[in-house]
Amino acid sequence: MRKNIITVLGFVVLAALALWYLGEPGRRSALAEQIASVGWKNFGLITLGTFGFILFQGFVLLHSVRPYGVKLGFFEHFGIIVVTFFSNYLIPFLGFGIRGVYLKHRHGLAYQDFSQSLLAVIIIEWTIFAIMALAASVWLALHSLAISILIVLLMAGIIAGFGFAFTMQSGWVPGFLPLSGVVKKVLADWQAYTANRAALAYVALFTFLEAMCFALAFVVAYKALFPLVPPAASIVAAALSDLSLIVRVLPASAGSLEGALHLSMLPYGLEFGDNLSIALITRAALAIIFVPLGPLFFWILLVSSGIQKIANKEKSKHGI
């Protein structure tokens, strides 16, 4: 309850700041002109890119849970991802909880196993997007174009940190440390999961395709509104934006997405309002997909199947 109150208050504050920024008629009309200037063809490509982003995340989910013997149909893994996006846009991280509840009550996947598979997906996703951003930054540097050293260091840190996560061994934990037994058990389970190389290879493949689709959406959006921005810089913005979709505090990644875009475009002199228009356009493209499909799949997968009722009974039983 307290977390929800903080979320709502934060969203209200952010909305007030946005209204203050757009309070001047000149800023408001300029933003409207920017969004209108994208054009239907470009907006269609942006929507296609965001659809591919969602579609391939479904295949990532499909292969991430296969090591536990869970087999999902197409409408299951696609529908769960749509519901995840829809729910996360309402309350941060709610979609991941719904995903875990569905997999437990429909396929018997324990929450601990689900958490491990989700952690692996996040690590692989951030690593691939970080590599993509670093490659784009190298291309920009080789062509004497501006880059953000801060973003380069951030992405290099992500790659190094997550590379270490995949090589961690339970034997590295000294036995005299507090809770060393628990940590070793967690690491042993993590090692057992990451030993499924075939499944993780498919996760990496579909994550790469997901990243390409997401990058396409931002390249088209920036090229339509700001033709002087190099496509490689738009790819860096897409990579940083993906991090903002996971590290969120407010609904719809409000604030974090705009901040990610603004940070990535600082070397090119784009103002906050310019990046706000890109954020609104990409959010609109995502909303076209998950606003109609989110409630539909929520009803099919959770309500009509009785899973929501079972989960509510379980919560009541434990006094949650």
C-alpha positions in Angstrom: 0.0 0.0 0.0 2.8 2.4 0.9 4.6 1.6 -2.3 1.5 2.4 -4.3 1.0 5.7 -2.5 4.6 6.7 -3.3 4.1 5.7 -6.9 0.9 7.7 -7.3 2.5 10.8 -5.5 5.6 10.5 -7.7 3.4 10.3 -10.8 1.4 13.4 -9.8 4.6 15.4 -9.2 6.0 14.3 -12.6 2.7 15.2 -14.3 2.8 18.6 -12.6 6.3 19.2 -13.9 5.3 18.2 -17.4 2.3 20.5 -17.3 4.6 23.3 -16.1 7.0 22.7 -18.9 4.3 22.6 -21.5 2.5 25.6 -19.9 3.9 28.0 -22.4 1.9 28.0 -25.7 5.1 28.1 -27.7 6.4 24.9 -26.2 3.1 23.2 -26.4 2.5 24.0 -30.1 6.1 23.1 -31.0 5.7 19.7 -29.4 2.4 19.1 -31.2 4.1 20.1 -34.5 7.0 17.7 -33.9 4.7 14.7 -33.2 2.4 15.5 -36.2 5.5 15.8 -38.5 6.4 12.1 -38.0 3.9 11.0 -40.6 1.9 7.9 -40.8 4.5 5.9 -42.7 7.2 6.5 -40.2 4.8 5.9 -37.3 3.8 2.6 -38.9 7.5 1.6 -39.0 7.9 2.7 -35.3 4.8 0.6 -34.4 6.2 -2.4 -36.4 9.5 -2.1 -34.5 7.8 -2.0 -31.1 5.6 -4.9 -32.1 8.7 -6.9 -32.9 10.2 -5.9 -29.6 7.2 -7.4 -27.8 6.9 -10.4 -30.1 10.5 -11.6 -29.7 10.3 -11.0 -25.9 7.6 -13.7 -26.0 10.1 -16.1 -27.6 12.7 -15.1 -25.0 10.2 -16.1 -22.3 9.4 -19.4 -24.1 13.0 -20.5 -24.0 13.9 -19.1 -20.6 11.5 -21.4 -18.8 12.2 -24.5 -20.9 15.0 -25.7 -18.7 12.3 -26.3 -16.0 10.2 -28.4 -18.4 7.6 -25.6 -19.0 6.3 -25.5 -22.6 4.3 -22.5 -23.6 2.1 -22.1 -26.7 2.5 -19.0 -28.9 -0.6 -17.2 -27.5 0.6 -18.0 -24.0 4.1 -16.5 -24.3 3.0 -13.6 -26.5 -0.1 -12.9 -24.3 1.9 -13.0 -21.1 4.4 -10.5 -22.4 1.6 -8.2 -23.5 0.0 -8.4 -20.1 3.4 -7.7 -18.5 3.8 -4.5 -20.5 0.2 -3.5 -19.8 0.5 -4.1 -16.1 3.9 -2.5 -15.8 2.6 0.6 -17.4 0.0 0.8 -14.6 2.2 -0.1 -11.6 5.9 -0.6 -11.8 7.0 -4.3 -11.7 3.4 -5.5 -11.4 3.6 -7.3 -14.7 6.5 -9.5 -13.5 4.5 -10.6 -10.5 1.5 -11.5 -12.7 3.8 -13.5 -15.0 5.2 -15.4 -12.0 1.7 -16.1 -10.7 0.5 -17.4 -14.1 3.5 -19.7 -14.6 3.2 -21.1 -11.1 -0.5 -21.9 -11.2 -0.7 -22.9 -14.8 2.5 -24.7 -15.3 3.7 -25.4 -11.7 6.9 -23.3 -12.0 8.1 -22.4 -8.5 8.6 -18.7 -7.8 12.3 -19.3 -7.1 12.8 -20.9 -10.5 10.8 -18.2 -12.2 13.1 -15.6 -10.5 16.2 -17.3 -11.7 14.9 -17.4 -15.3 13.9 -13.8 -15.1 17.3 -12.8 -13.7 19.0 -14.6 -16.6 16.7 -12.8 -19.1 17.5 -9.4 -17.6 21.3 -10.1 -17.6 21.3 -11.3 -21.2 19.1 -8.4 -22.3 21.1 -5.7 -20.6 24.4 -7.2 -21.9 23.2 -7.4 -25.5 21.8 -3.8 -25.4 25.1 -2.6 -23.7 27.2 -4.3 -26.5 24.9 -2.7 -29.1 25.4 0.8 -27.5 29.2 0.3 -27.2 29.4 -0.8 -30.9 27.3 2.3 -31.9 29.6 4.5 -29.8 32.7 3.1 -31.4 31.2 3.7 -34.9 30.4 7.3 -33.9 33.9 7.9 -32.5 35.6 6.4 -35.6 33.6 8.9 -37.7 34.6 11.8 -35.5 31.1 12.2 -34.1 30.1 13.1 -30.6 29.7 10.4 -28.0 28.9 10.3 -24.3 31.8 9.0 -22.2 29.4 8.5 -19.3 27.2 6.1 -21.3 30.3 4.3 -22.7 31.5 3.7 -19.1 28.0 2.6 -18.0 27.7 0.1 -20.8 31.2 -1.3 -20.2 30.4 -1.7 -16.5 27.2 -3.6 -17.3 29.0 -5.9 -19.6 31.8 -6.6 -17.1 29.4 -7.0 -14.2 27.0 -9.3 -15.9 29.9 -11.3 -17.5 31.1 -11.9 -13.9 27.6 -12.9 -12.9 27.6 -15.8 -15.4 31.0 -17.1 -14.2 30.3 -17.0 -10.4 30.9 -20.2 -8.6 29.5 -21.3 -5.3 33.0 -22.4 -4.2 34.1 -18.7 -4.3 32.0 -17.9 -1.2 34.1 -18.3 2.1 32.4 -20.6 4.6 33.0 -18.3 7.5 30.8 -15.5 6.1 27.2 -15.0 7.5 24.6 -16.8 5.5 27.3 -18.4 3.4 25.3 -21.6 3.2 22.3 -19.8 1.7 24.4 -17.9 -0.8 26.1 -21.1 -1.9 22.7 -22.8 -2.4 21.5 -19.8 -4.5 24.7 -19.8 -6.6 24.5 -23.6 -7.0 21.0 -23.3 -8.4 22.1 -20.4 -10.6 25.0 -22.5 -12.0 22.6 -25.4 -12.7 20.3 -23.0 -14.6 23.1 -21.3 -16.6 24.4 -24.8 -17.6 21.5 -25.0 -20.1 23.5 -23.5 -22.9 21.1 -24.4 -25.7 18.2 -22.6 -24.0 20.3 -19.6 -23.1 21.6 -19.4 -26.7 18.0 -19.2 -27.9 17.3 -16.5 -25.3 20.3 -14.5 -26.6 19.3 -15.0 -30.2 15.7 -13.7 -29.7 17.0 -10.9 -27.4 19.2 -9.8 -30.2 16.3 -9.7 -32.6 14.3 -7.9 -30.0 17.1 -5.3 -29.7 17.2 -4.8 -33.5 13.4 -4.1 -33.5 13.6 -1.7 -30.6 16.6 0.1 -32.3 14.6 0.4 -35.5 11.8 2.2 -33.7 14.1 4.9 -32.3 16.2 5.3 -35.5 13.0 6.0 -37.5 11.6 8.3 -34.8 14.8 10.4 -34.5 15.4 10.4 -38.3 11.8 11.7 -38.9 12.0 14.5 -36.4 15.7 15.3 -36.2 17.5 14.2 -39.4 20.9 15.5 -38.3 21.0 12.9 -35.5 23.1 9.9 -36.7 21.4 6.5 -36.7 24.1 5.2 -34.4 23.3 7.8 -31.8 19.6 6.7 -32.0 20.8 3.1 -31.3 22.6 4.3 -28.2 19.3 6.0 -27.1 17.4 2.8 -27.7 19.8 0.8 -25.5 19.6 3.3 -22.7 15.8 3.4 -23.1 15.6 -0.3 -22.7 17.3 0.0 -19.3 14.7 2.6 -18.3 11.9 0.1 -19.1 13.2 -2.3 -16.4 14.6 0.2 -13.9 11.3 2.1 -13.3 9.8 3.9 -10.4 6.7 5.4 -11.9 4.1 4.0 -14.2 4.9 3.8 -18.0 8.6 4.4 -17.1 7.6 8.1 -16.7 10.6 10.2 -16.1 13.2 7.4 -16.5 12.6 7.1 -20.3 12.8 10.8 -20.8 15.9 11.0 -18.7 17.5 8.2 -20.7 16.8 9.9 -24.0 17.9 13.3 -22.8 21.2 11.8 -21.5 21.9 10.0 -24.7 21.2 13.0 -26.8 23.1 15.6 -24.8 26.1 15.4 -27.2 23.8 16.5 -30.0 22.2 19.5 -28.3 18.6 18.2 -28.2 16.4 19.8 -25.6 14.2 18.0 -23.1 11.1 18.8 -25.2 12.7 17.2 -28.3 13.3 14.0 -26.4 9.8 14.2 -24.8 8.3 14.1 -28.2 10.3 10.9 -29.1 9.2 9.4 -25.8 5.5 10.2 -26.5 5.7 8.7 -30.0 7.3 5.5 -28.9 4.9 5.1 -26.0 2.0 5.7 -28.3 3.3 2.9 -30.6 3.5 0.5 -27.7 0.1 1.6 -26.4 -1.5 0.8 -29.7 -0.5 -2.8 -29.2 -0.9 -3.5 -25.4 -3.9 -1.2 -24.6 -6.4 -3.3 -26.6 -4.6 -6.7 -26.2 -3.5 -6.3 -22.6 -7.0 -6.6 -21.0 -8.0 -9.3 -23.6 -5.1 -11.6 -22.7 -5.5 -10.8 -19.0 -9.1 -12.1 -19.3 -8.2 -15.1 -21.3 -5.0 -16.2 -19.5 -5.9 -15.2 -15.9 -9.6 -14.5 -15.3 -11.4 -17.0 -17.5 -8.9 -19.8 -16.6 -9.6 -19.3 -12.9 -5.9 -18.5 -12.1 -6.7 -15.1 -10.8 -9.2 -16.6 -8.3 -6.8 -19.2 -7.2 -4.1 -16.6 -6.7 -6.5 -14.4 -4.6 -7.3 -17.3 -2.4 -3.7 -18.0 -1.8 -3.1 -14.4 -0.9 -6.0 -14.5 1.5 -4.7 -17.7 3.1 -1.4 -16.1 3.8 -3.0 -12.8 5.0 -1.6 -10.7 2.2 
